[in-house]
């Protein structure tokens, strides 16, 4: 069962960040993508996660050409079938090696503003808009009069940044109400850090990322709009902006988040899988109306059995979240990545609650089912968030 409660939630600058409107940290509670308060932390115990059978999934593609560095605010015409497709798009090729920003004088770090073009000749209602512009329904969004063509984010460079060295990039998103607090990972100090910022506000969506559900559509009657969610153009625009101004290793581009940021990561790990190398999700789940997937992606998923805000399993979809839960996201990804079977082995003895499935080496899937509340990452005295960055850095070239 889903719960909808009031919005005053934690914003995570890192796993040990300060709360936006309360006390606590990511190991003991957090922000809710459904507008609820964070749950309590998990008690001890090291049992392995229970694994259910993998549901079959369909793989689609998104169309449209990239608008490069983002963002001049002009209209962009739809040039393809947009969200429809069969998973193959010959015009899209994964980028490799150093980005175009290498050897250039680095742009100033800190808070940034991004302008995104508005799509023309398509609509979210038809589900046929390209990925790199904002569908007309979100420019402005009819239900809340919010224009998603203007977004913000912030950049933090690693100490001693060298314009000739290609760095990994991690884009992190916090929970509802966190604004631009972002999310950090233990051990990611050597990466270019990007704090993704929430645009939404108001009583309907609880100031969450507009990746899906009511936070995207503005009400429960327009959930189909979310197959062209404005978050796709936002994250892709941010990544293009970073690549053009800093030296990025394009084989090590990652996204992640907790609560609402986790929904964002799941959505982008589907619709932007041909660009992103991997994602981490702490809570969240699979939206039933989302951008179609563009290929396999590595994933590290942390879920909690006592999470009553983003449950692992949702038998009946509740429109506010538009999801069957995080287990549905896991099962779809096992199919998409070409994994064999739905059972796995312990990922690492240091993290006994994590299961690694029998997936291709380039696209591993790790699932950690802990026994705490919403966005909890600790169990038995172990912070499972510490496993994520080493997991990312161990991935072979795609």
C-alpha positions in Angstrom: 0.0 0.0 0.0 1.3 3.5 -0.8 1.2 6.4 1.7 0.9 10.1 0.9 1.9 12.5 3.7 3.1 16.0 4.0 6.3 17.3 2.5 9.2 18.5 4.6 12.0 16.2 3.9 15.7 15.6 4.0 18.1 17.1 1.4 21.3 15.2 0.9 24.4 17.0 0.0 26.2 13.8 0.8 25.5 10.6 2.7 26.3 12.7 5.8 24.6 15.9 4.6 22.4 18.2 6.6 18.6 18.0 6.6 16.6 20.6 4.8 13.8 20.6 7.4 14.6 18.1 10.0 17.4 16.1 11.6 18.8 12.7 10.6 21.0 11.2 7.9 20.8 8.7 5.1 21.4 5.8 7.3 18.5 6.5 9.6 15.8 8.0 7.4 15.4 10.3 4.5 13.4 12.1 2.0 10.4 10.7 0.3 9.4 10.7 -3.3 5.8 10.3 -2.1 5.9 13.3 0.2 6.4 11.4 3.4 8.9 11.7 6.2 11.9 9.4 6.3 11.6 6.0 8.1 13.8 4.7 10.8 17.1 3.1 10.3 17.6 -0.6 10.0 18.6 -2.9 12.8 21.2 -5.5 12.6 21.1 -8.7 10.7 23.0 -10.1 7.7 20.6 -12.3 5.9 20.6 -12.4 2.1 17.9 -10.8 0.1 14.9 -12.8 -1.0 14.9 -13.0 -4.8 11.7 -13.3 -6.8 11.3 -14.3 -10.4 12.2 -11.8 -13.1 9.3 -10.4 -15.0 9.7 -9.9 -18.7 10.4 -6.4 -20.0 10.2 -4.6 -23.2 13.0 -2.5 -24.6 12.2 0.6 -26.5 14.2 3.5 -28.0 13.9 7.2 -28.0 14.5 9.3 -31.0 15.6 12.8 -31.8 19.0 14.4 -32.3 21.1 15.9 -29.6 21.2 19.6 -29.2 24.7 19.4 -28.0 25.6 21.7 -25.1 22.2 22.3 -24.3 20.4 24.8 -24.5 19.6 28.1 -26.2 15.9 28.1 -25.4 14.8 27.8 -29.0 12.2 25.3 -30.2 13.3 22.0 -31.5 11.2 20.0 -33.9 10.6 16.4 -33.5 12.5 14.4 -36.0 11.6 10.9 -35.2 9.2 8.6 -33.5 10.4 9.9 -30.1 9.4 7.5 -27.4 8.3 4.7 -29.6 10.6 2.0 -30.9 12.0 -1.4 -30.6 15.2 -0.8 -28.7 17.4 -0.3 -31.7 18.4 3.2 -32.8 21.2 3.3 -35.4 21.6 7.1 -35.0 22.7 6.7 -31.3 26.2 5.6 -30.5 27.7 5.4 -27.0 30.5 7.9 -26.5 33.9 6.8 -25.4 37.2 8.3 -24.2 37.8 11.9 -23.3 35.2 14.6 -23.6 35.5 17.7 -25.7 36.2 19.8 -22.6 39.6 18.2 -22.1 42.6 20.5 -22.4 40.3 23.5 -22.1 40.3 26.1 -19.3 37.7 24.8 -16.8 34.5 26.7 -16.4 33.8 28.0 -12.9 32.5 25.4 -10.5 29.5 26.0 -8.3 25.9 26.8 -9.2 24.9 26.8 -12.8 21.8 27.6 -14.9 20.7 25.6 -17.9 18.3 26.6 -20.7 16.6 23.7 -22.5 14.7 24.0 -25.8 11.0 23.4 -26.2 10.0 20.7 -28.6 7.7 21.4 -31.5 5.8 19.0 -33.7 5.3 16.5 -30.9 3.6 16.1 -27.6 3.9 14.2 -24.4 0.3 13.1 -24.9 1.4 11.4 -28.1 4.6 10.2 -26.5 6.6 11.1 -29.6 9.0 13.9 -28.4 12.8 13.6 -28.7 15.0 13.3 -25.6 16.8 16.6 -25.8 13.9 19.1 -25.6 11.0 19.8 -23.3 7.6 18.5 -24.4 5.0 21.3 -24.8 3.0 19.9 -21.8 6.0 20.8 -19.6 6.8 24.2 -21.1 4.8 25.2 -19.1 3.3 22.2 -17.3 -0.4 22.8 -17.5 -1.3 21.5 -14.1 1.2 23.8 -12.2 2.2 26.5 -14.7 5.9 25.5 -14.3 8.2 25.9 -17.3 10.8 23.1 -17.3 13.0 24.8 -20.0 15.0 26.5 -17.2 16.8 24.3 -14.8 19.7 24.6 -12.4 22.5 22.3 -11.0 25.8 22.7 -9.2 29.3 21.4 -10.0 32.1 20.4 -7.6 35.5 19.6 -9.1 38.0 17.2 -7.6 40.9 18.7 -5.7 43.8 19.5 -8.0 41.6 19.2 -11.1 43.8 18.8 -14.3 42.2 19.7 -17.6 44.2 16.9 -19.3 43.0 14.1 -17.0 39.7 12.5 -17.8 37.6 12.2 -14.6 34.5 10.1 -13.8 31.3 12.0 -13.2 28.6 11.4 -10.7 25.3 13.2 -10.9 23.4 12.8 -7.6 19.8 13.7 -6.7 18.2 14.0 -3.3 14.7 13.4 -2.1 11.6 15.5 -2.2 12.1 18.9 -0.8 15.9 18.7 -1.0 16.0 21.3 -3.8 19.6 21.2 -5.2 21.1 19.3 -2.3 22.1 16.4 -4.6 23.7 13.2 -3.3 27.2 12.2 -2.7 28.8 8.8 -2.4 31.6 7.7 0.0 34.8 7.6 -2.0 33.7 9.8 -4.9 36.1 12.7 -4.1 38.1 12.0 -7.2 35.1 12.5 -9.5 33.4 15.5 -10.9 30.4 15.9 -8.7 27.1 17.3 -10.0 24.2 18.0 -7.6 21.0 17.7 -9.6 18.3 20.2 -8.6 14.5 19.7 -8.3 12.3 22.1 -10.2 8.9 21.0 -8.8 7.0 22.6 -6.1 3.5 22.8 -4.8 1.0 20.6 -2.9 0.4 18.0 -5.6 3.9 16.7 -6.2 5.8 17.5 -3.0 8.7 19.2 -4.6 10.0 16.0 -6.2 11.9 15.3 -9.5 9.3 15.2 -12.3 10.5 11.8 -13.7 7.2 10.1 -13.3 4.0 9.6 -11.3 2.0 12.6 -10.1 5.2 14.6 -9.6 5.6 14.5 -13.4 2.0 14.8 -14.7 0.7 17.1 -12.0 -2.3 15.0 -11.4 -3.3 11.3 -11.8 -5.2 11.7 -15.1 -2.1 12.6 -17.2 0.3 9.9 -16.2 0.9 9.0 -19.8 2.7 12.3 -20.3 5.6 10.9 -18.3 6.8 8.8 -21.2 8.3 12.2 -22.3 9.2 13.4 -18.8 11.2 16.7 -18.7 13.9 15.1 -16.6 15.4 13.3 -19.6 16.3 16.5 -21.4 17.5 18.0 -18.1 20.0 15.3 -17.2 21.2 14.9 -20.8 21.6 18.7 -21.0 23.6 18.8 -17.8 25.8 16.0 -19.0 26.4 17.6 -22.3 27.2 20.9 -20.5 29.7 19.2 -18.3 31.4 17.3 -21.1 31.9 20.5 -23.1 33.5 22.4 -20.2 35.5 19.8 -18.2 37.6 16.8 -18.9 35.2 13.8 -18.5 35.9 10.1 -19.0 32.8 9.3 -21.1 33.1 5.6 -20.2 32.5 6.5 -16.5 29.4 8.6 -16.3 27.1 7.7 -13.5 23.8 8.9 -11.9 22.3 8.1 -8.5 20.0 9.2 -5.8 17.9 8.5 -2.7 14.1 8.6 -2.6 13.0 11.0 -5.4 16.6 11.0 -6.7 16.4 7.2 -6.9 13.3 7.4 -9.1 15.3 9.8 -11.2 18.2 7.4 -11.4 15.9 4.5 -12.4 14.2 6.5 -15.1 17.5 7.8 -16.6 19.1 4.4 -16.2 16.4 3.3 -18.6 15.9 6.1 -21.1 19.6 7.3 -21.2 21.2 3.8 -20.9 23.0 4.4 -24.2 24.9 7.2 -22.5 25.2 6.4 -18.8 27.5 3.7 -17.6 25.7 2.8 -14.4 23.4 4.0 -11.7 22.7 3.6 -8.0 19.2 3.8 -6.4 18.5 4.0 -2.7 14.7 3.3 -2.6 12.7 4.4 -5.6 11.3 2.0 -8.2 10.1 1.5 -11.8 7.6 3.9 -13.1 4.9 2.3 -15.3 4.9 5.4 -17.6 8.5 6.3 -18.4 10.9 6.9 -21.2 11.6 3.6 -23.1 14.9 2.0 -22.4 17.9 2.4 -24.7 20.0 -0.6 -23.7 21.7 -2.3 -20.8 23.2 -0.5 -17.8 25.2 -1.5 -14.7 23.2 -1.0 -11.5 23.6 -1.1 -7.7 20.2 -1.1 -5.9 19.6 -0.6 -2.2 16.0 -1.2 -0.9 14.6 -1.7 2.5 11.9 -4.2 3.6 10.4 -1.8 6.1 10.2 1.1 3.6 6.5 2.1 3.6 7.0 5.0 1.3 8.8 3.3 -1.6 7.9 -0.3 -1.0 9.9 -3.1 -2.7 6.7 -4.8 -4.0 3.5 -3.0 -4.9 0.8 -5.4 -6.0 -1.7 -2.7 -7.1 -0.3 0.4 -8.7 -1.1 3.6 -6.8 -1.3 6.5 -9.2 0.7 8.9 -7.1 3.9 6.9 -7.7 2.7 4.9 -10.7 4.9 2.0 -9.8 5.0 -1.7 -8.8 8.0 -0.9 -6.7 11.8 -1.4 -6.8 11.5 -5.2 -7.3 9.9 -4.5 -10.7 12.8 -2.2 -11.6 15.2 -5.0 -10.7 13.4 -7.7 -12.6 13.1 -5.5 -15.8 16.8 -4.7 -15.6 17.7 -8.4 -15.3 15.9 -9.0 -18.6 17.3 -5.9 -20.3 20.9 -6.7 -19.3 20.6 -10.3 -20.6 21.1 -11.8 -17.1 20.7 -15.6 -16.7 18.0 -16.6 -14.2 16.7 -14.7 -11.2 18.9 -16.0 -8.4 22.4 -14.8 -7.5 25.3 -15.1 -5.1 26.6 -12.9 -2.3 28.2 -9.9 -4.0 30.9 -9.4 -1.3 31.4 -10.9 2.1 31.7 -7.3 3.5 28.2 -6.7 2.3 26.4 -10.0 3.0 22.9 -8.6 2.2 23.8 -7.8 -1.4 23.2 -10.3 -4.2 25.0 -10.2 -7.6 23.1 -11.8 -10.4 24.5 -13.8 -13.3 24.8 -11.0 -15.8 27.2 -10.1 -18.5 30.5 -8.7 -17.0 30.0 -5.3 -18.5 26.5 -4.9 -17.1 26.3 -6.3 -13.5 23.3 -5.9 -11.3 23.6 -5.9 -7.5 20.6 -5.9 -5.3 20.8 -5.2 -1.5 17.6 -5.7 0.5 18.2 -4.3 4.0 15.8 -4.4 6.9 15.5 -0.7 7.7 13.1 2.1 6.8 13.1 4.6 3.9 16.5 5.3 2.4 18.4 3.3 5.1 21.8 2.1 3.9 23.1 0.5 7.1 22.8 -3.0 8.6 24.8 -4.9 11.1 27.1 -2.0 11.6 27.9 -1.8 7.9 27.2 1.2 5.7 26.3 -0.4 2.3 26.7 2.9 0.5 30.4 2.4 0.8 30.2 -0.4 -1.7 28.8 1.7 -4.5 31.8 3.7 -5.7 34.2 0.7 -5.8 31.4 -1.1 -7.8 31.4 1.8 -10.3 35.2 1.9 -10.6 35.4 -1.8 -11.1 33.3 -1.8 -14.2 35.0 -2.9 -17.5 34.6 -0.8 -20.6 31.1 -1.1 -22.0 
